[in-house]
Every structure is written in C-alpha cells, then in structure tokens.
Amino acid sequence: MKFVARFAGAALICALVQGGAVAATAAQAGHIVNTPAKLKISHDAVKSTNWSGYAAEGTAKFTDVVGTWVQPAVKCKGTSTRYSSFWVGIDGYSTDSVEQLGTDSDCDGTTPSYYGWWEMYPANSVNLSTSKYPVQAGDTLTAEVSVSGSTYTLSMHSSEGWTFTKAVTGSASLKQASAEWIAESPEICSATCKLAKLANFGTVGFTNCEAATGGADEPISSFTTNSGPHEITMVTKKGVKRAVPSALNGTGNGFSIAWAHD
C-alpha cells in the first residue's frame, strides 16, 4: 500500500489477484488496495490518511526490513465492512511503489476475518491461501523484505508453524528509498477508489523492527536521515485521529499502534 499520508504500501488489491488463494470475506465488497502514503509532514511528525506507524529513510538504498507483530482481534459490529492491514515494507513513504507483505484483520458486518497477503505495488496484491497459511487473532507474525540485485524476497513466518516465501524480480524503477512498519486503512476500489473504514483492532504491538542499507540490520531509531525516524499518525481528512503510534521503546526497535476512529 502506498503512503497517502497513508503510506504507499499495504496491498493494492485492485483487480484482486488470488493466485490460488482464498479471498477474505470482507474483501468481496470491492478490490482492496494498499497504496503509498498520503502525507502531511512537520519535521519527523507525520500525518497520513491511510498509514500509522514508523518510516525510516537512509543515505543508501534499503536492502532489508523486518518486523514482528501479534495479530490483533477486531471488534466487529454493525453491517458495514471495515479493514485494517499490518505490514512491513520497502518504499512507499516518498515513492510511488511499495514492496511489502503482511496481514489483515477485517470485519464483514459482525464477522471478523484474518488473512495474509503480499504486494509489489502498483501491481495487484495477492492474498495467501487461508488453508495453507491460516491467520488468527493472537498469532505472532514475523515478516521480512530483502533485496539482492533485482530480486526481492518477501517472507513471513507464523507462530503456528508455517512460513511463506516469495521471490519477485523488481524493476529498475524501484528506489529502495525507505523502510516502513505500518498499520493501514486500505482503499477499496471498484469503478473508483475510496479509503475503507478502519476496523477496530484495539492495539497492535510491533517488535524486533529493524532495517538495513547494505550492512547489518539496525533498529528504527538508528535511521535519522531527514529528521527521521518518522512517526506517523493516521487521521481523517478533517484531522480526527484514526490510529496513533506510541513512542519507540528503549531499544528503538518496538512500538504500539492504538485504534482511535474508523
């Protein structure tokens, strides 16, 4: 899905590509699109209509990003569909591409749905098979995107024992300009696209969040380029907070994000 002050990034599911995957029930309402962030920036404090979390920029190309989160349980009510995506990725903060993978906690009325996905935005996102790669509230997921030459390796491991790995050849236009750890409100697209209502995920915690620009992985706090790391608060167009990140922990590699408004 891309940062629109929602970062480009999470999962462009325009023309949802299954690839043998089982679609989440809530996704049937339209194509889910995780796009680059839509931002309003003031120093390192950033407001976005679609992203919340942290982004880092560097003086060299990012070659790795990794992070761990516990899949939050969504509180579903009413009849509308709501979505929330959690992911790590490269690009999307200041570019129009995102190489990413993660999970969703969605609501189809009062029914929750959980699933994994990967995306090389602006290409379509692909949902993981829910039978081969099941996701449930309380699962611990570790996701990583690494780059070697033109090959992007996207991998995710679940505490339930499965590991997903996908190697994709990226184009020369991919900048590797940033790394992100994000909760996102995706866009839903049919004839047109609009931001989805954000599912009430409560609080999600990210740990072991690190990235690299050619060398060893370092914590988020190590990346101070352009007054970073950038703390991103998700807001409505009128400025009402939708999701709010905490400060980084003492080791600079963890934080939490609290849901505030749909």
N, C-alpha and C positions, 0 to 999 in steps of 0.2 A: 504494500500500500504506500502511497506517496504522501509526503507531508504537505498538507494543505493548511498549514498551521494545523494540519493533520499531516504527519509526515508521509511522504511517498512511501508506500511500503506495503502494508499488510497483505491484502490479497485481491488482486483485480480479478474478479470472477465475472467480468463482462463476458458473455458467451461462456458460461460456466463449463470448464473442461473437466470431465470426470476421470478419464483415463482408467476406467475400471473401478473407480472409487464410488463409494456410496455417498450420495448427497445428504447433507443435513436437512432436516425437515424445514427449519426456518428459512433456509436458503432458497426454497422453492418459490418464494414470493417475488423473486427477481434475481438478477445477477449481482453477486456480492463483489465489490471492487475495493481493494485496499490500495490506496493511492498515495503519491508523495504528500508530504505535509504541507498544510496551508498555514503559514506562519505570520505572526506579528512579533518582532524581536525588540527587546530592550536589554542591552548588554547580554548576560547569559540567561536571563529570564525570558522565556518564550511562551507565547500563547498560540494555540492551534485549535481549529475547529474539529480536527479529527484525531490528533495524537496526544498522548500523555506519557511521560517517562523521561528518558535521557537520550541525548545525542552527543556524539563526540566528533570533532574534526581534527585532522592531523596535518603535519608538514610533508607527509609522504602518503602514498596510496595505502588504504587499508587492505590487509591480506587475511584477516581473521576477525571474527566476532563470536562470542559465546555467552550464554546466559542460562540461568535455571529459574523456573517458577513453579509454584503449586497451582494446579488448575482450580480456579475459584468456582464455587457453586453459585449459579444465578438464581435470583429471586424473581419468579415469573408470575405476572398477574395480568388481568385484562384479556383483550382479544387481539391486540396488535403484535407484530413481530418486532423483536429487539435483538441487537447483535453486539458482541464485544470480542475483539481479537487481541491476542497476546503473542508477541513475536520478537525475534532478533533479526537484524539485517545489516546490509551494507548499502550505502547510497540512500537517496530519498529526502535528506534534510535540505540539501541545496542543489539537488539534481532531479531530473525527471525520470529516473529509473530507480528500482529498488530490487535487491536480490535478498530474499527473505523466506523464513518459514516459521510456523507457529501453530497455535490452536485457537479455537473459538469456544465461547460459552454463550449460546444464543437462546432466545425464547420464541416459541411459536404459540402465542397466547399464554396459557398456563403451563405449557410443556417445555422443559429445558432440553437442549441438545448440545452435545460436545463432540468435537472432531478436530483432526489435524489437517494442515494444508501446506503447500509450498508455492512460491510465486517468484517469477522473474519479470516484474512489472516493467514495461507496459504490456507484456504478454499476459495471457489469461492465467489465473491461479488454478491450481489443481488440488482437489480435496483428496485426502488419504482414505483408503478403504477403512470403514469403521469396524469391519470384521477382522482385518489383519492388523490394524493399528488403532485399537479402541482407546478412547479418551473418556475419563470420568472425573467428576469433581474429586479433588483430593490427590489425584495423580501428580507426581513430580516429573516435570519435563525439562530436559536439557537440550537446547538447540544451538547449532553452530553453522556458520557460513565461512568457508575458507576459500582462498583464491590461489591458484598456481598457474601462471601463464594466463591462458584464456579459459581455463577450467574452473568453474565454481562448483564446489561440493557442499551440498546442503544436507545436514544430518540432524536427526532428533532421536533422543533416547527417552524411554518412559520407565518409571519405577515399576511398571507392571511387566517389564522384561523384553519389550520389543525395541528394535532400532530401525529407523528408516534412513536410507542414504540415497541421494540423487546427485549425479554429476551432470552438469549442464555446460555447454560451450557458450560463453558470453561474447558479445560483440565488442569491437574495439572502442565503441562509444561509451561504454560503462566506465565511470570516472573513479570509482572506489574512493569517494571523497569524504565519506562519513560512516560512522557505525552507530546503531540505534538499539535501544531496549524499550519496547513500546507496548502500551495498551491503546487500541484504536477503535474508533467508531467507523466502520467501513461505509462505503457508498453502495447503494442499491440501484442497479441500472436496468432499465428496460428500454423504452424509447428515449428517456432522459435519465440522468443520474441525480440522486439526492442522498445526503447523509442519512444513515439509518439512526433510529432511536437507539441510545446506548443501553444495553441490558444492564441491570443492576447486579454487578458482580461482587459488590461489597468491597473487599480489599484483596489485592493480589501482591505478593511479595516476590521481588527479583533478587537473586543471589548469584555469587560467582560470576559477576558480569565483567568481562574483560575483552580487550581488542588488541590488535597488533598492526603495525605499519611496516611489516617486513622482518621484524625481530620477534622477541618473545612477547607473549600476551601480557598486558598491563591493565590494572583496574581503571574504571571510568575516570576517576579523579586525576589520573596521570595526563589526560588529554586537555590541555589548557589553551590550545590554538583558538584564536578568535574569541577570547574571553570564555572559553568552554571550561568544563563540560556544560552543555546546555540543558537546563531544567525546563521541561515542557508541561504546561498546564492546558488541558483541553477545556474550551469554553464555547458557548453558543455564539451566534452572530451578535447577540446583544451583550455579550460579555459575562453571562452567567456561567459559573464553573460547572463543568461536566465530570471531570476526573482530575485529581490533584496528586502529584508525586510528593513523597517525603524528601527530606534532605538525604544525601548519601550517608551510609553508615561510616563507622570509624575507620574502616579499611578501604573505603572509597569504591567498593565493588558491589554494593547492595542498596536497595531502597524498596519502598512500597508505593502503590498507587491506590487511592481511595475513590470509589464511585461517588458522585455528588448529585448528578442530574442526568435525565435521559436526553 
